[in-house]
Amino acid sequence: MSHDHHGPPKEPIGWMDKPEVVKRFFQVFYVLCALTIVGELFVDRELHHPWEWVFSFYGLWGFASFWFLVLVAKQMRKLLIRAEDYYDVD
């Protein structure tokens, strides 16, 4: 797989291309994540299973699930990957 680069890199064209905007975006995202975890302390939830008593159970469950999907996808890629010119007609 080759990538040809012609000339100098282009100037950022969108608001998400600017590093300071991306940095601010992630800072806001981290603050919102922290607020949801802190907010869990003040919400009285109706729990149905014993493992739901674990602090931040749903956040941990979501992280573990996503991590599992990434590992499965890496293995699936080995089975499903095709050559770059797979669909080229001779």
C-alpha positions as CSV (number, residue, x, y, z in Angstrom):
1,M,0.0,0.0,0.0
2,S,1.7,3.2,-1.1
3,H,0.7,6.7,-0.4
4,D,1.9,9.5,-2.8
5,H,2.2,12.9,-1.1
6,H,2.4,15.8,-3.5
7,G,3.7,19.0,-2.0
8,P,3.6,20.4,1.5
9,P,0.8,19.4,3.9
10,K,-2.4,21.3,3.5
11,E,-3.6,23.9,5.9
12,P,-6.3,22.8,8.3
13,I,-9.7,23.3,6.6
14,G,-12.2,22.3,9.3
15,W,-12.6,23.2,13.0
16,M,-11.6,19.7,14.0
17,D,-8.3,20.0,12.1
18,K,-6.9,22.5,14.6
19,P,-5.0,20.9,17.5
20,E,-6.1,23.5,20.0
21,V,-9.8,22.7,19.2
22,V,-9.2,19.0,19.5
23,K,-7.5,19.5,22.8
24,R,-10.3,21.6,24.2
25,F,-12.9,19.0,22.9
26,F,-11.2,16.2,24.8
27,Q,-10.9,18.4,27.9
28,V,-14.6,19.0,27.9
29,F,-15.3,15.3,27.2
30,Y,-13.2,14.3,30.2
31,V,-14.9,16.8,32.4
32,L,-18.3,15.4,31.3
33,C,-17.2,11.9,32.0
34,A,-16.0,12.8,35.5
35,L,-19.3,14.6,36.2
36,T,-21.3,11.5,35.2
37,I,-19.2,9.4,37.5
38,V,-19.6,11.8,40.4
39,G,-23.3,12.2,39.6
40,E,-23.7,8.5,40.1
41,L,-23.1,9.1,43.8
42,F,-26.2,11.2,44.1
43,V,-28.7,9.0,42.1
44,D,-30.7,6.4,43.8
45,R,-30.9,3.6,41.3
46,E,-33.2,0.5,41.4
47,L,-30.7,-2.3,41.2
48,H,-31.8,-5.7,39.9
49,H,-28.5,-7.7,40.1
50,P,-25.9,-7.9,42.8
51,W,-23.0,-6.8,40.5
52,E,-24.8,-3.5,39.8
53,W,-23.7,-2.3,43.3
54,V,-20.1,-2.0,42.0
55,F,-19.4,1.7,41.7
56,S,-19.5,2.9,38.0
57,F,-20.5,-0.6,36.9
58,Y,-22.0,0.5,33.6
59,G,-19.0,2.5,32.7
60,L,-16.7,-0.4,33.4
61,W,-19.0,-2.8,31.6
62,G,-19.1,-0.5,28.5
63,F,-15.3,-0.2,28.5
64,A,-14.8,-4.0,28.8
65,S,-17.3,-4.6,26.1
66,F,-15.6,-2.2,23.7
67,W,-12.2,-3.6,24.5
68,F,-13.5,-7.1,23.7
69,L,-15.0,-6.0,20.4
70,V,-11.6,-4.5,19.4
71,L,-9.8,-7.7,20.1
72,V,-12.4,-9.7,18.2
73,A,-12.2,-7.3,15.2
74,K,-8.4,-7.6,15.1
75,Q,-8.8,-11.4,14.7
76,M,-11.5,-11.0,12.2
77,R,-9.3,-8.8,10.1
78,K,-6.8,-11.6,9.7
79,L,-9.6,-13.8,8.3
80,L,-11.3,-11.2,6.1
81,I,-8.5,-9.0,4.8
82,R,-8.0,-8.9,1.0
83,A,-5.2,-7.6,-1.2
84,E,-5.3,-4.0,-2.1
85,D,-6.0,-4.9,-5.8
86,Y,-8.5,-7.6,-5.0
87,Y,-11.3,-6.0,-7.0
88,D,-9.2,-4.8,-9.9
89,V,-10.0,-6.2,-13.2
90,D,-7.0,-7.4,-15.3
